[in-house]
Amino acid sequence: MKKILCFLMALVMIFALASCVKKGGDNAYHSSRFIVATESQGARNNPFSYYTETIFYDKETGVMYLGVRAGSQLAMTVLFNADGTPMVYQPSA
């Protein structure tokens, strides 16, 4: 039963990531739920150290995430405050 549940969760994650569409003209990936807050790129002169860091947030919850892409690999995590609570996006006035 646990294997089936893990498999179904993996499929949901794959479909969620695959639903993001690359917007023409920039390097930010957008979906209907997540908004890119900032994006920065690593060294372009060394192909082995090229990466993109993207901070994005969930429109519904405001929780912020960090995504790091290097080549075809992607890692992402929730950003946490010092007290262990998830960071919530607060637009600057």
C-alpha positions as CSV (number, residue, x, y, z in Angstrom):
1,M,0.0,0.0,0.0
2,K,2.9,2.4,0.8
3,K,4.5,1.7,-2.5
4,I,1.3,2.6,-4.4
5,L,0.9,5.8,-2.4
6,C,4.5,6.8,-3.1
7,F,4.1,6.0,-6.8
8,L,0.9,8.1,-7.0
9,M,2.6,11.0,-5.1
10,A,5.5,10.9,-7.5
11,L,3.1,11.0,-10.5
12,V,1.4,14.1,-9.0
13,M,4.8,15.8,-8.6
14,I,5.8,15.0,-12.2
15,F,2.5,16.4,-13.6
16,A,2.8,19.5,-11.4
17,L,6.3,20.2,-12.6
18,A,5.4,19.3,-16.2
19,S,2.5,21.8,-16.2
20,C,4.9,24.7,-15.9
21,V,5.4,26.5,-19.3
22,K,8.5,28.4,-20.2
23,K,7.5,32.0,-21.1
24,G,9.0,33.2,-24.3
25,G,11.9,35.7,-24.0
26,D,13.0,35.0,-20.4
27,N,14.3,32.2,-18.3
28,A,11.5,32.1,-15.7
29,Y,9.1,29.2,-15.6
30,H,5.5,30.2,-14.9
31,S,2.4,28.3,-14.0
32,S,-1.1,29.4,-13.0
33,R,-0.3,29.1,-9.2
34,F,3.3,30.1,-8.8
35,I,4.8,33.5,-9.4
36,V,8.6,34.2,-9.8
37,A,9.8,36.8,-7.2
38,T,13.5,37.0,-8.2
39,E,15.8,35.1,-10.5
40,S,19.6,35.2,-10.7
41,Q,22.1,33.3,-12.8
42,G,25.5,31.9,-12.0
43,A,28.8,32.0,-14.0
44,R,28.2,31.9,-17.7
45,N,31.9,31.6,-18.6
46,N,32.3,28.2,-17.0
47,P,29.8,25.6,-18.4
48,F,30.4,23.4,-15.3
49,S,29.3,26.0,-12.8
50,Y,26.3,27.6,-14.7
51,Y,23.1,27.6,-12.7
52,T,20.0,29.6,-12.2
53,E,18.5,30.4,-8.8
54,T,14.8,31.3,-8.7
55,I,12.7,32.4,-5.7
56,F,9.0,32.0,-6.3
57,Y,5.9,32.0,-4.2
58,D,2.5,30.3,-4.2
59,K,-0.3,32.7,-5.0
60,E,-2.7,30.9,-2.8
61,T,-0.6,30.5,0.4
62,G,2.2,33.1,-0.1
63,V,4.8,30.4,0.9
64,M,8.2,31.1,-0.8
65,Y,10.3,28.4,-2.5
66,L,13.9,28.3,-3.8
67,G,14.5,26.5,-7.1
68,V,18.1,25.9,-8.4
69,R,18.5,24.6,-11.9
70,A,21.9,23.4,-13.3
71,G,21.6,22.0,-16.8
72,S,18.7,19.5,-16.8
73,Q,18.7,19.1,-13.0
74,L,16.4,20.9,-10.7
75,A,16.3,21.1,-6.9
76,M,13.7,23.0,-4.9
77,T,12.9,23.6,-1.3
78,V,10.7,25.7,1.0
79,L,12.4,28.8,2.4
80,F,12.2,29.0,6.2
81,N,12.4,31.8,8.7
82,A,14.9,31.6,11.6
83,D,12.1,30.3,13.9
84,G,11.4,27.4,11.6
85,T,8.2,28.7,10.0
86,P,7.9,28.9,6.2
87,M,8.7,32.3,4.7
88,V,5.6,34.1,3.4
89,Y,6.0,36.5,0.4
90,Q,5.3,40.2,1.3
91,P,5.6,42.5,-1.7
92,S,7.6,45.6,-1.1
93,A,5.4,48.8,-1.0
